[in-house]
Amino acid sequence: MKTDELQALPAKLVGDFRAVEPALAALDKHLTLRTYLDGYTLSDVDSKIWVALAENRAAVSFVRRGTLVSLKRWFVFVEDRHPEIQESVKAATVARQAKVAAASRAGGSYNMSLKDADKGVVTRFLPEPSGYLHIGHAKAALLSDYFARQYNGTLKLRLDDTNPSKEKEEFQDAIIEDLRLMGIKPDTLSFTSDYFDHLYDMAVRIIKEGHAYADDTDVETMRDQRMKGIPSKHRERPIEETLQIFSEEMKHATAIGVKHCIRAKISYDDNNKTLRDPVIYRVNIETAHHRTGTTWKMYPTYDFACPVIDNHEGITHAMRSTEYTDRNAQYQWFLDTLKLRQVHLFDFARMNFIRTFLSKRKLAKLVDTGRVWGWDDPRMPTIRGVRRRGMTIPALRDFILKQGPSRSVTTMEWGAFWAANKKEIDPVAPRHTVLTAKDPVKVTVTGSDVPAEPTTAEKPLHPKNKDVGNKPVVFSSEILLDQADLKLMAVGEEITLMSWGNAFVRSIESNAEGLVTSASIELNLAGDVKKTDKKVTWLSAAGQKLVPGEAWDFDYLLNKNTLTEDDVLEDCLTPVTATEENVLGGISLETVKKDDIIQLERRGFYRVDKGLKDWAEGEAGEKGPRVVMFLIPSGKSS
């Protein structure tokens, strides 16, 4: 190996074993008759390559096993004879640990180094505008942002708009807005479509250099041949013919052009099927591009555009979920073949939750078929969906960052996700009272402490946080209790009226159907609230106009924990996932507004989807303006 080839090797010793295996084999061959890599003493190249190996767990464990005899001999020799080289590893480790200490204390393991971080760090978030961001995207965005900030680097947002059939300006704008709401502020915004001219030029180059060919094999046959490792009949097509098809037929979407695609000439039978001559350009004239219109008739694929534009934009470190791990070797092939600057890849495990799927195609199907209200439906695992359900941005960021950049793929319960949210909202959520609107019972209140006329008093909105403020509570001789509460009471029993005090049940009247029709109680404010079994919510039946509301709860969209490839989505959907209960609230509920997070006493935490004043004219329908509230999961296992 030449000196310049050796100097390029440290950059190739990054990633999983598949990515580094060719470099290891080349090193072993080079060291067959050598003690050192370059010359007769420890050189700078020896040091850099030894450190690169030592910091890659996958590589160093393989080297120590001794399969590559010469490489192991060299590695152990340098380790024994040159202990000073290990100081470089220790110094890098100490610096890395100092930078990520905060995240480690938060729960995630950030004990990983970024290769060549001393040369600058530029990360990117690369979503496709074919749907709204889901919680899996949020992790990619937050981790990319985290490492850019930790290393005083740059975060670039690039919208990967290479498939006009799926992409919309609506999705593009929603992605940008959702990132803003999550507190992620990219340093730059670009689109893959900004570089269509550059990508075209790079495709022409890769064709001219003999690394790609035009193929009109039909989709089914091509898929079958790739699975079986059979080469296309056009694999050895002359360069001039492929170039003519690409630059004339495909570019202008002629009858011949629309039948063709361009495939990278990597391998037709590699064990890694992503290397089996992937498609890098295809014609699409079904839909005009939402940014470039009909200027282009053919578009690059993600597999080709991603490494080319990462290099072009100066990306140094690209973080991708483990679903892309098999494609890392393909990404590296494009960099090597086009002689582009190295971009370091880091894989992390995507967040998976039980009874949830994160496929944008499947989520879009739910939206398109009306199974949900839209991309922001509170049952959807989108950023907007979980926010509409009541997840706060601080809790969302904290939970995701605590997962860290681990590669271990697990399917999590939703409980921990919502428990993190409860910690945020419990100390500050105002408390309000509602009763079930169906069959409330009017109860007569007697006793010396009962006001002769309805009286309003100020009560704390939060029992432990006076800063939340106060709310008006009306007291009178007639109150309303829930039907279900009264059915559990016995005459003579002492109960507690929350925010008022104790009372004795003096009478309960029921009809033939078993419904309680009336009752009476006698106040006993001297009673000990700690000694009663029943603490009940109530509302004054006089002195206030009760506020109508809807309290919604939601179930999982899936009726099984995980979807398999053989599952039919429609068969795995829960039939009923949204339930509504009409409720009545006190006058304090008049002031709540959209996006407020409140607690309904004895019911749980709710996010307000609409307050009384949030309805547009004519929008409320026959029911009229009302407070619409969505139950926020508590984090407890169901």
N, C-alpha and C positions, 0 to 999 in steps of 0.2 A: 504493500500500500504506500502511496506517496504521502508526503508530509501534509499537503492540503487536505487529503482524504482523511488522514488521522485527526486533523484539527476539526473536521466537521463531525467526527463521531460522537462527541459528548451530547450533541443535540439529538442524536438518533438513539440515545440510551434512555429515553423518557417514555413512560407508558407501560402497558402490560407486556407480558412475555411475547405475545405474537408480534407486537410492534417492534421489539428490540432484538428478536431472534436473528434476523439477517446480520445485524451489526455484530452480535456476539460471534456468529460463525466466521465473519470476516476477520475479527480480531484473533480468533483461535488459529486460523490459517496463517495470519501474518506472524504470529509468535512461534511458529513451529521450530525455527532455528534461531530465535532471538531471546535474549534475556530482558532487554528493554524494548519498548515500542519504537523509539527513535534514538539511535546512537548507542553509546556504551555506558551511560550513566542515566540516573533518573532525570527525565526531561519534563518540561512544562506540559507536554502532551500526555506523558505517563500520569502525572498528577491529576490532570483534569479528567481523564478517562477513568482512573481509579476512583476518584470521588464520585463521579457520575454513577458508576456501578454500585458503590457502597450505599448511595442514597436511594437506589431503586431496589426495593425489597424483592420484587419478582426476579430481577436480574441477578442479584447477589446470591440468592438462595440457589438458583440454577447453577451459577458459576461454582459455588462451593461443593455441589454434588459431584463435580468432576467429569461430567459427560464430555465437556470440551477440555481435554487434558492440558494442552498448552496454555490456554487462558487461565485455568485454575492455578497452574504452576506459577505464572506471572503474578497473578493477583495475590497469592499467599506470600510469594517472595517479597513483593513490594510492601505488604503489610508487616512482615517480620523485620526487614532490613531498614525500613524507612518509617519509623513510628511518627515522625514529624508530620507526615501527610495526613494523619488522622486528626490533627489539630484543625485542619480546614473544615472537616466534617463537624467537629464539636462546635466550632465557632458559628457555623451556619445554623446548627441546631439551636444554640442558645439565642441567637438573634430571632429566629423564627418563633420560638416559644414566647419570647418577650412580646412580639407583635400580636400574637393571637391569644394572649393570656385572658383577655376579657371574654372572648367567645368561649374559651375552654371552661371558664368559671360558669358561664351561662348554661352549660350542659353539653354543647357539641364538641366533638373532637376535631380541632383545627391543626393537629400536629402534622402538618404537611408543608413541604417547601415548594416554592415556585422556582423552577429552573431559570437561571439567568435573571433573577429578579433585580439584581444590582444594575442591570442594563436598562431597566425600565419595565413597567407593567402596563399593558393595555388589554383590557378584557372587553368582551362584547356580549350582548344579549341579542339573540337572533330568532325571534318568533316569526311564524308565518301568519299574515293577516287573513286567516281562513276561519276565524272564530274568536271568541272572547278568551282572555287569559284564564287558565284554571290554576289550581293550587300547585300543580306540578311545574307550570311555567314560573310561578312565583318563587319557587325554590331556586331555579336556574337564575332568575333575575337578581334575587337577593344575594346569592353566593358570588355572582360576577361583580355585583356592586361592592360587596364586602371586601373581596380581595383587591379590587382596584383602590379602595380607600385605605386599606391596611398598608399598602405599599406606595401610597402617595402617587398612584397611577391614574389611568384614564378609563372610564367606562363608555363604550360606544353602543348605541342602540341602532340596530340595522333590521329593517323589516324585509323579510325574505319573500318578496313578491314575484315569484317566478312561475306561478300557476294561475292564470286569470280565471280559470273555470271555478276556482274555490274562493278567490279573494275578493274583498270588498273594501271600499273606503270606510264604511261603517266599522269594520273590525279594526282597521288600521288606527282610526281615531280612538276607539275604545281601549286599545292596547296602550297607547300613549297616555291616556287619561288614568288608566288603572295603575300604571307605574308611578305617576305623579301622586296618586292617593296613597300609595305604599311608601312614599318618601324616597323613591328612587329617582334621582335626577341625572340622566345620562349627560355626558359632556358633549356628545354629538349625536345627531339623528341623520340616518341615511337609509337608502333603499337599495336592494340589489338591482332594481331597475335603473338606478343611477349609472350602473356600470355595464349595461347591456352591450355597448360598443366595445368595451374592454374585453368582456367575456367572449364576444364574437371573434375578436382578434386572437385571443388565446386558444379558442377552438380551432381556428384556421392554422395556428402554429402547431398544435398537437397533431392535427391531421397531416400537415406537411412533413412533420418529423416521423411519421409512420406509426403513431401511437393511437390511432382511432380509425374507424371505418364506418361507412354508411351501410345500413341494414334495413331491408324492407320485409324481414320475416314477420309474420303475423304474431300478435301478442301471445296467443295460447301456445304456439309452437316455440316461440322464444323462451317463454317461461318453462316449458317442458325441457328444452335443450339445456337451459341453465341449471335446472335441478339435476339432470343426468350427466352434466359435464360434457355435452356434445358441442363442438364448435359450429358456428354459423357458416353456411356455405359462402357467405360474403366476407369472411374474416380476412382473406388474403386479397381483397379487392385492391386494385391499383390506387395509389395515392391520388393521382390526377382525377380518376373517376369519382372517388369519394369527395374530393374538393369541389368538383363541378356540381355534384348532387347537393352538397351543403350550401355553397355560396350562390347557386342559381335556382335550383329546384326547391329546396327547403326554405330558403330565405324568402322566396316569392310564393310559397305555398301552391306550387303547380300540382297537377294531378299526380305526377311522379313524386314530388316533394312530400306531399301529405302522407304518403305510404312509408316514408323513410324516417329513421332516427339515426343519430350518431352514437356509436358505442366506443368506449375506451378499450383499447386492445391490451388488457392486463393478463388475463388467464381465462381459459374456458373450463378448467377442471380443478381449480384450487379448492382445498378443503374449506377455506373461508369463502362461502358462496357470494359474499358481497364483492369479491374480486373477480367474479366471472363476467368479464366484459360488461360493466354497467352502462346504462344509457346516460349520455351526458347532454344531449340536445334532442328536442322533439318539437314537432309542429303542433300548434294549437290555434285553430281559427274559429272555435266554437263561441268564444266570448272575447270582446275587446278588453284589453288590459285597463284597469281602473286608473292608471297613471300615464301610460304611454299610448293608449288608444289602439289603433290598428297599425302603428308604425312597424311593429315586429309581428311576424307570423310564426316564429319559432322561438323557443325559450330554453335556457339552460336548466338542468336539474339541480336540486339542492346539492347532490354529491359532487358536482363539478364546480358550481358557483361558490360553495362554502369555503374550500381551501384557497381558491383563487382570490376571492375578495377579502378573506381574512388576511392574506398576505398583502394585498394591494392597500388595505386600510391601516396596515401597521399593527395588526393584532399580534400580541406576543403570547397570550395564554387564553385558550378557549376551553370553557367548562361546559361539558355535555353530560347528559344522564347516561346511565349504563346501557340503555337500549341502543346507543350508538357505538358501543365498544367494538363490535365486530367491524364497524366501518372505519376504525382508526387506521388500519393498514391501508385501506383505500385512500383515505385522506392523505396519508404520508406518501403514497405512490404519486399522487398528483403533484405534491410539492417537489418530490425528487425528479420526476419526469420533466417537469417544466422548469427545474432548477430555481425554485423559489425559496425565499427565506424560511427558516424553520419556525413553525408555530407550535407551541407546547400544548398538548391536549391533557385535560384532567377529567376523569369520569367520576360522577357521583350518583348515588342511588336516588331515583325519583321517588317521591312520596306516593305510597299506595295505601288506600283505605278500604276497609271491608265494605261490601255492598255498594261499591262505587266504581265507576269506570271513568277514565280520563281521555278516551279517544274522542278527538274533536269531531270525527265523522259520525260517531254514535251519538254524541251530544247534539250535533246539528240535526240528526234525525228526530230526536225528541222534540226539538224546537219546531221543526218543519211539520211534524205530524200533530202538533198541539197537545202532546202529552205533558208539557210544562208551559208556563206562561211566557217564557222567553229565556234568553241567555242569562238574565239576572234573576231568574226564578230562585227562591230560597232553597229549593231542593237540589239545585245544580251545584257541582263542585267548582264553579268558576269563582274568580275573585269577587265579581259583582254578586254572585249568588250567595256566597258565605257572608259577605258584608250585609246583604239584604236580610239575611237570617239573623244578623246581630253580632257577627264577629268584628271586633275592633281592630284597627290597623296596628296599634302597638302589640296586641296579643298575637296577631298573625305574624308579624315580623319576628317577635320573640320566639314563637313556637318553631318557625321554619329554621331560624338560625341555630336553635338548640339541636336540630337534627345533625348539623355539621355536614361536611363534604364526604361522609363515609360512603363506601361503595357497597356496603351490605344492604341487600334488597330485602325489605320486610313489608308486610301488610299490617298497617296499624289500625287499632280501634279509634273511633272518633272521640272517645271519652277524653283522652289527654288533650286533644285539640280544643275542645270546648271548655275543659277545666282551666286551661291557660287563660281563656277569655273571661271566665267567671272571676278570676283573681283581679282582672282589670275593672270589671263593672260593679262588683259587689260593694266596694267602698264608696261609690259615688252615684249609684242608680237611685233616683227618687222612688219612694214607695207610694203606691196608689191602691185604691180599693175598687173592685168590681164584684157584682153578683151575677149569677146566671139569669138571663132575661126571662127564661121560661119558668112560669109558676113561682115567682118569689112570694114570700108570705109576709103579710102586714102584721106586725107584732105591736101590741100595746105595752108601753113602758110606764111603770108606776114607781112611786117612791118619793121621798122628800127632796132628792137631788135632781129630779126631772124638771127641766125648764118649763114654765107655763106656756111660753111661746118658743118657736124655733129660734135657736141661738147659734151663731157662727163663732168658732174659736180657731186660732192659729195653732197648728200642730206641726212638729218637725217632719220634713219630707224623708229624713233618714234618721233612724234611732241613734246612730253612732257618729254622724257627721253633720254638725250644725251648719257647716258651710254650704250644704246643699240647699238650705232654705226651709221655708215653711209652706204649708198648704192650708186652705180653709176646710174645716170639718163642721158640718151642721149637726146639732143635737136637738132632739125633739121627743115628744111623747109617743110618736109613732115611727117605727123603724121597719126596714125590710131585712129579712134573713133568707138565705138560700134554703130551698125545699129540702135538699139533701142533709143540711145541717140539722134542721128541726126534726127530721125523721130519726135521728140518732139520739135525741134528747129525751129525758124522762121528767115528768112533773116532780118538782121538789129538788131537782138537781141544780147545783151551782155551776155557772159557766162564766167565761170571761168575754166581754165585748171589747175587742181590740181597740185601743186608743180611747177607751172610756173607763171601764172597770168591770167588777163582778156584778152578777145578777142571779136571782133565783127564778127558775122556770115555774110559773104558777098555773098555767093551763096550756093545753095543746088540743085543737079540734081538727078532726079529719073527716073527709067525706067517704062515701061507700067505695070509691075507687082507691082509697088509701092515700090520697093527696091531703097534705096538711092545708087547711083553709084559713086558720087564725091561731093566734097564741098570745099569751101575755107573760110578762116577766116583771120582776121587782128589783130595782137597783139595790146593790149592796156594795157601795164604793169602798167600804172599810174592809171588804174581803181580801184575802191573800191570793193574788193572781198565780202564784207558784203552786197552789194546791188544787187548782182546777184541771180537769182532763181536757176540756174543750175550750179552745180559744177560737172565736168565730168572727168573721168579718160581717159588717153591717153597713147600711146606708140609711140616712134619715129619709122617711117617706114624705116629709113636709119641709118647707123652707128652701127647697132647691129643685131645679129642673135636672133630672137625671140625664146623663150623657150616654147615648147609644154607642155600642162598639161591637167589633168582631174580634174574637180571640182565635187565632189560627194555630194549628199544630201540623207537623209534617212527618211523614215516614220516609224510610229509605226508598230510593227508586228501584233498587234491585231486591229480589226476594232470596238471593243467595250471596254468600260472602265474596266469591270471585267468579268472574266469567272465564270460561275456557274457550278455545278456538272452535269447539264443536257446538257451543251454546248458540241458540237462536235468541237474539236480544228480546224480541217480543214475548217469548216464553218465560223470560226471567225478570220481567217488570212487575213490580207490586201493583195490583189492580187499583187500589185507592191509597193515595199518598198525601192527600190534603184534607183536613177536617176543620170545620168552622163551627164556632159556638157564639151565639148572640149574647152579649152581656150588657149590663148597665153600670155606669160609673158615677162617682160623685163629681161635684163641681170642679174639683182640682184637675180632673181629666180634660177640662175644656181647653187648657193652655198647652197641652202636649202637641208636638209637631213632628213632621216626618224626620226620621233618623234618630229621634230621641230614644234612649234606652232606659227603660223603667222596670220596676218590679211591681207586679200585681200581688198583693199580699196573699199568701197561702197558695199561690199558683206558680210563681216563678218569674224569671226575667223575660221581658218582651222588647222587641224593637218596634217602634211605631212606624208603620208603612204609610199611613195617612192620618193627619190630625183633622179636627173639624174644619180648619181654615185652609186645608190643602186641596180641597176639591174645586175643580174648575166648574164654571157654570154649566149646569145640565149633566155633569158627569156622574153625580151621585145616584141617579135613577130614582126608583120608587122609594127606596129605603131612606133617601135623604143623606145629608152629611153625617158621618159617623167616624169613630176612631178605629182604624184597622191596625191590629197588633199581631206580630208573629212571635211565637214562643221560641226563646233561645235555649238550645240544649244546655243542661247544667254540667255535663261532663260525667255524670253518674252512669254506670252501666245499666242498660235497660233490662 
